[in-house]
Amino acid sequence: MTMHFLKINLNLQLKDLFLLYCLNSAPMPSNKNKFLDVRKKMGRDKDLLTTTGSILVALGVAVWGVYALLRWGLGWDVTGRQFLPYHLAGVIPGMILRRRSFLLRIVSRVIPGRN
């Protein structure tokens, strides 16, 4: 009985999250143009490496969703130690790629001859 109730709750929550995602990703031309103008003024254009970093961070964090689903949703005997390497393998390189300009500035200050 408890497992059936959990499945119903999980389905309702996923349905609600999907609805929120659809509503938030709907195109809004006036806001989008303002956002693009602000980003151009700030000089922050996203490139492939920054996008790849964001994807890696998202996947690294999503590992914990799989962990929660397996542990509490399906009742499997899994531990956090089994998922931690996958989490770190996504989050650490992802943050390095996302913040690479900041890291390069630090390196250029520490090593005097490097530009």
N, C-alpha and C positions, 0 to 999 in steps of 0.2 A: 504494500500500500504506500509506503513512504517513497519508494523508488518511482512509482507512477506519478505521485504528486511532484517530485523533483523534476521529472521530465516535462510536465505541464508548465511549471514555473520557468524552466530553462527555455522552452519554446516561446513563451510569452515575452521573456526578456530579450531574446534574440530578435524577435519580431519588432519589438519597440526600438531596439538599437538600430535595426535596418531602416526603420521609418525615420528616425532622427538623422541617420546618415544621408538618406535620400533628400530630406528637407534641407539639410545644411549644405549639400553639394549642388543644389539647384542653381543654375546660372542667374546672376543678377548683374546686368550690364553696367549700371551706374556705379555700384560698389566695386566691381572688378576693375573698371577703368581708373577709379580713384586709387585702388590698391597698386595697380601697375605704375601709375604716376609717382606715387610715394616711393616705391621700390627703385625706380629709375633715379629719383632725386637722391636717394640714399647711396646709390652706386652699388647695390647688392643684387647682382644678377645670379640666379641659381645656375649652376652648371651640372654636368653629369656626375662629378665626384660628390658634390654636396647632396644631390638626389640619391645617389647610391648609399651614402652614409646614413641618410634618413631612413631608407628602406631597411638597411642592416639593423639600425636601432629598433625600428618597429618590429622586425622579426625576432630580435633578441628579447624584447619585452613580451612578445606574443607567446614565447615558449612557456611562460608561466600560466597562460590561459590553457594551454594543452595540459600542463601539469595539474591544474585545478580540475579540469574536466575528467582526466583519468583518475585522479585520487578521490575526489568527492562525488563526481558525477557517475562514474562507472564502478567505483569502489576498489580499484586496483591497488596493489601494495607497491607504490612508487615513493621515492624520496626526493627531496630537493637536490641532493647531491648528484643525482642522475641527470638533472636538467641544467644545473649551474654551468657546466662547460659550454653548452649550446647558447645559453644566455650571454655569457662573457664573450664567446666567439662572434656574436653579432653586435653587442653593445660597444665593446672596446674599439674595434676597427671602425665602427660606424661613427663614434664620437671623434675619432682622430680625423676621419674624412670630413666630417661636418665642421670641425674647428681647426682645419689645417692652416688657414691664414694666421690665426692667433698663435698657433704653435710655431709657425715659421718666423713670426716676429720675435718670439721669445728666443729662438735659436739664433737669430741674427744679432740679438743684443748680447747673448752669452758668448758667441764666437765672433770676434771683432771683424775678421776679414770676409765674412759671408754676407751676401746680399739677398 
